[in-house]
Structure formats: C-alpha cells, structure tokens
C-alpha cells in the first residue's frame, strides 16, 4: 500500500507540473515579445513537459522508453537553463560553465539509455550533482550580470528567473532521495516546476510586484496546511500520508493559480490591445472607424451597415435603442430589430457609429465575450470610433 501511495502522490505532483508547463507554453507568445527568447523558453518548457510526464512511466516501471526519456530530459535541464539565461542577458556564459552543461548533458543523457542496476546509484548521484552544480552555476552567472546594460523590464524578468532557480535547487534534490536514509514521503521536483511556471506567468505583468507573487505563494501554503489538517481530522493518517496529502493539495492549488493567472493575462491582453489601437488610431470618417474596430476587436470581417441597408426597419426606434446602448451583445437585448441584425449578419456584437445617417458595425468575435466580459474595452473603442466618425462629418 505504501508503494502505491508513493506512486500516486509522486505522479499527481508531476502531472500537475506538466499541465502547468503546458499552460505557460500555450500563453508564451503573450509572455515573451522577443522571438529569440521565446524559442529558448519554448525549448525549456518542452523539456519540462516531457520530463514530468515521462517520469510517471519511469516510476511505474512501464517500459525502458520512459526511463530513458526521463534520464535524457533531466540531463538537459542545466543546459536549457543556461541557453535561456544567455538569451536574457544577451551575453555568453563563461566557457567552463558552457562545457560543464554541454558535456554533462551529453554524457549523462547517453548513460541514461543504459538501465543497469549495478551503476544506477552512481548514475543518479552523478545526475544530482550535475544538476545542482549546473543550475547553481547558471544562477551565479545570472546574479553577477551587468545590470546597467539591461533595461528595467529585462532586469525584472531576470529577477523572476533567478528566484525560480532558487526554488528549484532545494526541491530538486528530493527527487533523488527515494529509497535512501533521507527518503521523503513525496518527490517535490514537480512543485519547483510549478513555482517556475507561476513566476513565468507573472514576470511580464508590470503591475504585479514580486511581493504580490510571494504573498500568493504564502496564501497557497497556508490554505494547503489548513486543508490537510481538516482531511487528517476526517480520515486518520500517519505523518507520511499527511505530507503526501499536503503535496497533492499544494500541487492542485498551484496549478489552479497558474491557470487563473493565464486567464487573467488573456483578459489584460484584450484591454491592452484596445488601448494600443485607440492610441494609434488615425484618419476620419466611417472607413477609419471601421478599420479601428476591426483591429481592436480582433474581427477582420466586421461589416459596416449603412442606413440604406436598414430601409425596412423602424429607424427612429433603432436609433433610440443604440443611442441608449451604443455597444450591444448577442443575447443581451430583447429588441427584435437588434436581434434581427445579429441573425442577419451572423454577429456577436453591434457597435453604434452615427445616428444621422444611421451607421452600425456588426462584429463576429466570440473571444470578446471571454476576454472582455465587462465590455469596457469595446465601449472605449466605440467612443474613439465615434470621434473619428464625427470628425469625418464635421
């Protein structure tokens, strides 16, 4: 039963880490603007995703393939961290650190292809020392950087990465203690990966301070402790099982926080896009307004409906309706004429441009419903489109 409990706890933590890394991977284009950094970061995340999934099979002794993939990906971690750090700092690491990470990855990665029990302890010990020295060297390389040669935003991003290295190092060692005198109830390397993912989601959000993220970590840990105490009170368990329950709850809460941060980032993106398009808006008249709405709403097929297209409708009632509510959403109004417009143009939103003559832009952009649920961004764009429209008529 103990072996089953160990496997389930370890596997759950690792699965949450893989899902957390995949979440960051899907939002990477919004987190990193420089393409060369995005490619390096993508390389790191793919290694983590494969490692976190492969080692579940390795622990379960499902096949040689999972064991080999686990060893190979684990040996690549210091090299991946070094490649990312060099890109962020825009400078080369010391040659000795490069050689350590490169040759260590090659030798230990290839050695992992041979799963011999006689050398397993030596291989694991070598891998642990290599990861600790490799990641420690990368952390030192980052901390000793020339801060004046980088912008404040770049230094902030690197600070986030440095903090993640500090998280990874102590947690990483727990992955190698199973079956030894220092055997812990659960392997915590996945928790370190979740911490890295959480920091990665937060690193380019200028309004979020480092203290806010650390306070979030603290709240999650407190909630984990309280939930574990409640569970242990309902279902009596020994200390080892209690720690495993804590790790399971902690991993789930951190994954939820990463997912929630990714959703919040997508909502913020919509608002930032709208602000940028408003700031860059130029031109006058209906076509300039239409172009602004197409860009800001992410709806390149938006249609400008002129008064002549509405000849069969009660224009006075329609004009009064849009004057009261300039931005209308599908399913949010009982007005038959507006609902007919949604049906006629297969649209999700209707935006009022002018009353005389009556002009309405029909948008089909379902993402707005999720990314701008309050409608604030689209209303701000409508106001700017209205200004461009009126300037064109003046």
Order of alpha helices (4+ residues) and beta strands (2+ residues): alpha-alpha-alpha-alpha-alpha-alpha-alpha-alpha-alpha-alpha-alpha-beta-alpha-beta-alpha-beta-beta-alpha-alpha
